Amino acid sequence: MDFLHTQLDAIQKHLAFVTTDAINWKGYVQAFSWGVALFETYLLIRQYPLYSKTEPPAVLAAHFDPETDTFEKSQNYGKDKAKFSIFSGLYKQCIDSAMIQYGFYAWAWATAGRILVRFGYGPEYEVSYTLKFRSISNSVCRSFNP
């Protein structure tokens, strides 16, 4: 047995370069996710001043009736939509970040698997797993939306 252990130790020493530290995957996911959310918010903020124009561009002027306030209504709608998109996007990002950080998505995937195994579906039914996962996560996410 000692011979086996010494040989195993020798193999482990030769393969020591393969061992790596654990990857902080939550940190990477959070960083990329927040990067995308902040970039989208930046684009909305950058677009916002264009909703303050009082008359349409010359190219589009023929498509708006000057007697109606269609252009003004579309500008107001654009402002309101941009404001709502900024706040709802950041709110959703905060909720998603909390769910990633505290392991909700992993729990929902495991729960979907346990439910489907009861009905005789194994891991090879990925589409069924995904549909059940989405139904679980959507039902919980709806409880966070006011």
ZADO-1210 file (C-alpha; in nm, 4 decimals, padded with zeros to 6 digits):
<atoms>
<atom x="00.0000" y="00.0000" z="00.0000" code="MET" pos="1"/>
<atom x="00.2854" y="00.2381" z="00.0725" code="ASP" pos="2"/>
<atom x="00.4086" y="00.1918" z="-00.2826" code="PHE" pos="3"/>
<atom x="00.0652" y="00.2916" z="-00.4140" code="LEU" pos="4"/>
<atom x="00.0546" y="00.6014" z="-00.1931" code="HIS" pos="5"/>
<atom x="00.4030" y="00.7142" z="-00.2943" code="THR" pos="6"/>
<atom x="00.3155" y="00.6713" z="-00.6620" code="GLN" pos="7"/>
<atom x="-00.0089" y="00.8636" z="-00.6127" code="LEU" pos="8"/>
<atom x="00.1804" y="01.1455" z="-00.4362" code="ASP" pos="9"/>
<atom x="00.4277" y="01.1590" z="-00.7249" code="ALA" pos="10"/>
<atom x="00.1445" y="01.1869" z="-00.9783" code="ILE" pos="11"/>
<atom x="-00.0243" y="01.4593" z="-00.7747" code="GLN" pos="12"/>
<atom x="00.3002" y="01.6572" z="-00.7567" code="LYS" pos="13"/>
<atom x="00.3436" y="01.6330" z="-01.1333" code="HIS" pos="14"/>
<atom x="-00.0128" y="01.7462" z="-01.1916" code="LEU" pos="15"/>
<atom x="-00.0106" y="02.0258" z="-00.9330" code="ALA" pos="16"/>
<atom x="-00.0016" y="02.2872" z="-01.2104" code="PHE" pos="17"/>
<atom x="-00.3542" y="02.1822" z="-01.3112" code="VAL" pos="18"/>
<atom x="-00.5141" y="02.2840" z="-00.9844" code="THR" pos="19"/>
<atom x="-00.6660" y="02.6278" z="-00.9945" code="THR" pos="20"/>
<atom x="-00.8370" y="02.8539" z="-00.7506" code="ASP" pos="21"/>
<atom x="-01.2141" y="02.8749" z="-00.7573" code="ALA" pos="22"/>
<atom x="-01.3501" y="03.1307" z="-01.0006" code="ILE" pos="23"/>
<atom x="-01.5645" y="03.4081" z="-00.8593" code="ASN" pos="24"/>
<atom x="-01.8382" y="03.3501" z="-01.1172" code="TRP" pos="25"/>
<atom x="-02.0984" y="03.5539" z="-00.9295" code="LYS" pos="26"/>
<atom x="-01.8688" y="03.8546" z="-00.9411" code="GLY" pos="27"/>
<atom x="-01.8150" y="03.8183" z="-01.3151" code="TYR" pos="28"/>
<atom x="-02.1856" y="03.7706" z="-01.3842" code="VAL" pos="29"/>
<atom x="-02.2701" y="04.0713" z="-01.1674" code="GLN" pos="30"/>
<atom x="-02.0056" y="04.2882" z="-01.3342" code="ALA" pos="31"/>
<atom x="-02.1146" y="04.2054" z="-01.6884" code="PHE" pos="32"/>
<atom x="-02.4830" y="04.2322" z="-01.6011" code="SER" pos="33"/>
<atom x="-02.4395" y="04.5715" z="-01.4368" code="TRP" pos="34"/>
<atom x="-02.2179" y="04.6829" z="-01.7252" code="GLY" pos="35"/>
<atom x="-02.4963" y="04.6101" z="-01.9741" code="VAL" pos="36"/>
<atom x="-02.7625" y="04.7736" z="-01.7552" code="ALA" pos="37"/>
<atom x="-02.5567" y="05.0881" z="-01.7035" code="LEU" pos="38"/>
<atom x="-02.4721" y="05.1103" z="-02.0736" code="PHE" pos="39"/>
<atom x="-02.8419" y="05.0844" z="-02.1646" code="GLU" pos="40"/>
<atom x="-02.9215" y="05.3526" z="-01.9053" code="THR" pos="41"/>
<atom x="-02.6486" y="05.5731" z="-02.0513" code="TYR" pos="42"/>
<atom x="-02.8009" y="05.5352" z="-02.3979" code="LEU" pos="43"/>
<atom x="-03.1455" y="05.6323" z="-02.2683" code="LEU" pos="44"/>
<atom x="-03.0058" y="05.9366" z="-02.0882" code="ILE" pos="45"/>
<atom x="-02.8146" y="06.0361" z="-02.3992" code="ARG" pos="46"/>
<atom x="-03.1311" y="06.0036" z="-02.6102" code="GLN" pos="47"/>
<atom x="-03.3478" y="06.1997" z="-02.3635" code="TYR" pos="48"/>
<atom x="-03.2610" y="06.5551" z="-02.4845" code="PRO" pos="49"/>
<atom x="-03.3918" y="06.4683" z="-02.8313" code="LEU" pos="50"/>
<atom x="-03.7408" y="06.4455" z="-02.6799" code="TYR" pos="51"/>
<atom x="-03.7280" y="06.8194" z="-02.6031" code="SER" pos="52"/>
<atom x="-03.7399" y="06.9300" z="-02.9668" code="LYS" pos="53"/>
<atom x="-04.0417" y="07.1420" z="-03.0544" code="THR" pos="54"/>
<atom x="-04.0666" y="07.0524" z="-03.4223" code="GLU" pos="55"/>
<atom x="-03.9874" y="06.7412" z="-03.6209" code="PRO" pos="56"/>
<atom x="-03.6778" y="06.7121" z="-03.8406" code="PRO" pos="57"/>
<atom x="-03.7217" y="06.8404" z="-04.1957" code="ALA" pos="58"/>
<atom x="-03.7187" y="06.4874" z="-04.3361" code="VAL" pos="59"/>
<atom x="-04.0153" y="06.3851" z="-04.1187" code="LEU" pos="60"/>
<atom x="-04.2064" y="06.7140" z="-04.1204" code="ALA" pos="61"/>
<atom x="-04.4309" y="06.6005" z="-04.4061" code="ALA" pos="62"/>
<atom x="-04.5529" y="06.3042" z="-04.1997" code="HIS" pos="63"/>
<atom x="-04.6862" y="06.5182" z="-03.9150" code="PHE" pos="64"/>
<atom x="-05.0008" y="06.7276" z="-03.9431" code="ASP" pos="65"/>
<atom x="-04.9145" y="07.0771" z="-03.8115" code="PRO" pos="66"/>
<atom x="-05.2739" y="07.1346" z="-03.6943" code="GLU" pos="67"/>
<atom x="-05.2661" y="06.8428" z="-03.4538" code="THR" pos="68"/>
<atom x="-05.0206" y="06.8096" z="-03.1730" code="ASP" pos="69"/>
<atom x="-04.9075" y="06.4628" z="-03.2806" code="THR" pos="70"/>
<atom x="-04.5391" y="06.5478" z="-03.2682" code="PHE" pos="71"/>
<atom x="-04.5720" y="06.6998" z="-02.9220" code="GLU" pos="72"/>
<atom x="-04.7613" y="06.3935" z="-02.8020" code="LYS" pos="73"/>
<atom x="-04.4944" y="06.1623" z="-02.9438" code="SER" pos="74"/>
<atom x="-04.2226" y="06.3688" z="-02.7740" code="GLN" pos="75"/>
<atom x="-04.4061" y="06.3512" z="-02.4395" code="ASN" pos="76"/>
<atom x="-04.4572" y="05.9778" z="-02.4854" code="TYR" pos="77"/>
<atom x="-04.0864" y="05.9345" z="-02.5601" code="GLY" pos="78"/>
<atom x="-03.9903" y="06.1257" z="-02.2434" code="LYS" pos="79"/>
<atom x="-04.2255" y="05.9244" z="-02.0259" code="ASP" pos="80"/>
<atom x="-04.1139" y="05.5970" z="-02.1801" code="LYS" pos="81"/>
<atom x="-03.7459" y="05.6840" z="-02.1296" code="ALA" pos="82"/>
<atom x="-03.8013" y="05.7788" z="-01.7641" code="LYS" pos="83"/>
<atom x="-03.9954" y="05.4603" z="-01.6998" code="PHE" pos="84"/>
<atom x="-03.7341" y="05.2489" z="-01.8805" code="SER" pos="85"/>
<atom x="-03.4512" y="05.3946" z="-01.6733" code="ILE" pos="86"/>
<atom x="-03.6186" y="05.3345" z="-01.3390" code="PHE" pos="87"/>
<atom x="-03.7737" y="04.9987" z="-01.4218" code="SER" pos="88"/>
<atom x="-03.4480" y="04.8750" z="-01.5759" code="GLY" pos="89"/>
<atom x="-03.2427" y="04.9691" z="-01.2707" code="LEU" pos="90"/>
<atom x="-03.5062" y="04.8202" z="-01.0385" code="TYR" pos="91"/>
<atom x="-03.5052" y="04.4938" z="-01.2355" code="LYS" pos="92"/>
<atom x="-03.1253" y="04.4897" z="-01.2303" code="GLN" pos="93"/>
<atom x="-03.1225" y="04.5256" z="-00.8521" code="CYS" pos="94"/>
<atom x="-03.3700" y="04.2378" z="-00.8135" code="ILE" pos="95"/>
<atom x="-03.1715" y="04.0186" z="-01.0551" code="ASP" pos="96"/>
<atom x="-02.8473" y="04.0987" z="-00.8731" code="SER" pos="97"/>
<atom x="-02.9980" y="03.9963" z="-00.5411" code="ALA" pos="98"/>
<atom x="-03.1310" y="03.6743" z="-00.6928" code="MET" pos="99"/>
<atom x="-02.7918" y="03.5881" z="-00.8393" code="ILE" pos="100"/>
<atom x="-02.6041" y="03.6784" z="-00.5217" code="GLN" pos="101"/>
<atom x="-02.8293" y="03.4757" z="-00.2908" code="TYR" pos="102"/>
<atom x="-02.8573" y="03.1737" z="-00.5203" code="GLY" pos="103"/>
<atom x="-03.2215" y="03.1992" z="-00.6202" code="PHE" pos="104"/>
<atom x="-03.1638" y="03.0885" z="-00.9791" code="TYR" pos="105"/>
<atom x="-02.9693" y="02.7798" z="-00.8695" code="ALA" pos="106"/>
<atom x="-03.2462" y="02.6954" z="-00.6235" code="TRP" pos="107"/>
<atom x="-03.5147" y="02.7407" z="-00.8914" code="ALA" pos="108"/>
<atom x="-03.3258" y="02.5129" z="-01.1342" code="TRP" pos="109"/>
<atom x="-03.2842" y="02.2430" z="-00.8686" code="ALA" pos="110"/>
<atom x="-03.6500" y="02.2730" z="-00.7683" code="THR" pos="111"/>
<atom x="-03.7592" y="02.2399" z="-01.1304" code="ALA" pos="112"/>
<atom x="-03.5486" y="01.9237" z="-01.1543" code="GLY" pos="113"/>
<atom x="-03.7003" y="01.7753" z="-00.8401" code="ARG" pos="114"/>
<atom x="-04.0531" y="01.8474" z="-00.9622" code="ILE" pos="115"/>
<atom x="-03.9940" y="01.6989" z="-01.3066" code="LEU" pos="116"/>
<atom x="-03.8242" y="01.3868" z="-01.1672" code="VAL" pos="117"/>
<atom x="-04.1464" y="01.3139" z="-00.9782" code="ARG" pos="118"/>
<atom x="-04.3239" y="01.3011" z="-01.3143" code="PHE" pos="119"/>
<atom x="-04.0626" y="01.0734" z="-01.4671" code="GLY" pos="120"/>
<atom x="-03.8630" y="01.3292" z="-01.6628" code="TYR" pos="121"/>
<atom x="-03.4865" y="01.2980" z="-01.6334" code="GLY" pos="122"/>
<atom x="-03.2087" y="01.5508" z="-01.7017" code="PRO" pos="123"/>
<atom x="-03.2217" y="01.4734" z="-02.0746" code="GLU" pos="124"/>
<atom x="-03.5496" y="01.6722" z="-02.0939" code="TYR" pos="125"/>
<atom x="-03.3765" y="02.0104" z="-02.0968" code="GLU" pos="126"/>
<atom x="-03.6645" y="02.1964" z="-02.2563" code="VAL" pos="127"/>
<atom x="-03.9039" y="02.0744" z="-01.9871" code="SER" pos="128"/>
<atom x="-03.6528" y="02.1729" z="-01.7184" code="TYR" pos="129"/>
<atom x="-03.6182" y="02.5171" z="-01.8705" code="THR" pos="130"/>
<atom x="-03.9943" y="02.5719" z="-01.8957" code="LEU" pos="131"/>
<atom x="-04.0470" y="02.4663" z="-01.5343" code="LYS" pos="132"/>
<atom x="-03.7519" y="02.6825" z="-01.4230" code="PHE" pos="133"/>
<atom x="-03.9037" y="02.9846" z="-01.5999" code="ARG" pos="134"/>
<atom x="-04.2454" y="02.9232" z="-01.4446" code="SER" pos="135"/>
<atom x="-04.0914" y="02.9026" z="-01.0959" code="ILE" pos="136"/>
<atom x="-03.8728" y="03.2098" z="-01.1394" code="SER" pos="137"/>
<atom x="-04.1536" y="03.4118" z="-01.3036" code="ASN" pos="138"/>
<atom x="-04.3974" y="03.3338" z="-01.0242" code="SER" pos="139"/>
<atom x="-04.1450" y="03.4428" z="-00.7612" code="VAL" pos="140"/>
<atom x="-04.0394" y="03.7525" z="-00.9601" code="CYS" pos="141"/>
<atom x="-04.4009" y="03.8641" z="-00.9907" code="ARG" pos="142"/>
<atom x="-04.4157" y="03.8887" z="-00.6126" code="SER" pos="143"/>
<atom x="-04.1383" y="04.1539" z="-00.6226" code="PHE" pos="144"/>
<atom x="-04.3155" y="04.3739" z="-00.8773" code="ASN" pos="145"/>
<atom x="-04.5523" y="04.6247" z="-00.7177" code="PRO" pos="146"/>
</atoms>
